[in-house]
């Protein structure tokens, strides 16, 4: 399977705990994006990497959120001190640097904070 | 200026009918307008996309109509099938692929 892979698919955590999600993009894609999707809404931009460089972060990404993409390959998104409002689907997408601009999304990680 | 407004929120269409979903954007700097299809439990999948230098693009049963002066674009699904039942998102971004802004989505149900 050469698509975008996200792990875990589901995560249930208690409020206040830290969680980390992983994304493996399509290997030829230089760009990697994290989006958050809540029920009944469209994906909201969180952050974007070109290779290992994090080039933009949304205001939605509070200081409890951190994302990394070491060596420009896989990426991790960590949420510290989770809150109930963090419950959402976290989507990762990748795209080539050149091209038509469309994303390939993974199936997401659904986070439930109890 | 970053918003993309999508309507309707939900749509029920008979099998074989035409499904029409509309979107409007504000930022004239956008130059790439994709539509994504999402099934439950899956991430959105790119369906079709258009750039503002053309007014219409057709791929199979799916057509995008684009009105640059009105800053509006729409998705038409011809001969709608039950398998088309999904949530559809319009979006606006840049051909470089950076920071696409999504609409709130339209839940389409095609009755058999």
Contacts between the chains, C-beta under 8 A, distances in Angstrom:
chain1	res1	chain2	res2	distance
A	4	B	43	7.5
A	31	B	97	5.9
A	31	B	98	7.3
A	33	B	99	7.9
A	35	B	102	8.0
A	40	B	104	7.5
A	40	B	105	7.2
A	41	B	104	5.7
A	41	B	105	7.0
A	42	B	4	7.9
A	42	B	6	7.7
A	42	B	89	5.0
A	42	B	91	7.6
A	42	B	102	3.3
A	42	B	103	5.4
A	42	B	104	5.2
A	42	B	105	5.2
A	43	B	44	6.7
A	43	B	89	7.4
A	43	B	102	4.9
A	44	B	102	7.5
A	45	B	99	5.3
A	45	B	100	7.3
A	45	B	101	7.2
A	48	B	98	6.1
A	48	B	99	6.2
A	55	B	98	7.8
A	56	B	98	7.6
A	56	B	99	6.5
A	91	B	43	5.4
A	91	B	44	7.6
A	93	B	43	7.4
A	95	B	97	4.1
A	96	B	97	7.6
A	97	B	96	7.8
A	97	B	97	7.9
A	99	B	97	7.1
A	100	B	32	7.4
A	100	B	49	6.3
A	100	B	95	6.6
A	101	B	32	4.5
A	101	B	34	7.3
A	101	B	49	7.3
A	101	B	93	6.1
A	101	B	94	6.4
A	101	B	95	4.6
A	101	B	96	6.3
A	101	B	97	4.1
A	101	B	100	7.7
A	102	B	34	5.4
A	102	B	46	4.1
A	102	B	49	5.8
A	102	B	97	7.2
A	103	B	44	7.8
A	103	B	46	6.7
A	103	B	97	6.9
A	103	B	100	6.7
A	104	B	46	7.3
A	105	B	36	7.9
A	105	B	43	3.2
A	105	B	44	5.2
A	105	B	45	6.9
A	106	B	43	5.3
A	107	B	41	7.0
A	107	B	42	5.4
A	107	B	43	5.1
A	108	B	42	7.8
A	108	B	43	5.2
